[in-house]
């Protein structure tokens, strides 16, 4: 249940969203291209960031630089 306290953990680093052109999901509601986000956790495929909703969400790394 490590994900329950990600919002309170210190930020690892900032990542910048480069696009929101998703083929399958509607990420443009939670991400804004050109904006930097606080990275809270990272896996091989996903970044877990604090998005525009104020919650931690998991997004493919392809949206970020």
Secondary structure, DSSP 8 states (H G I E B T S, - for coil): -GGGGGGGS---EEEEB-----SSS-GGGT--TT-EEEEEEE-SSEEEEE-TTSSEEEEEGGGB-
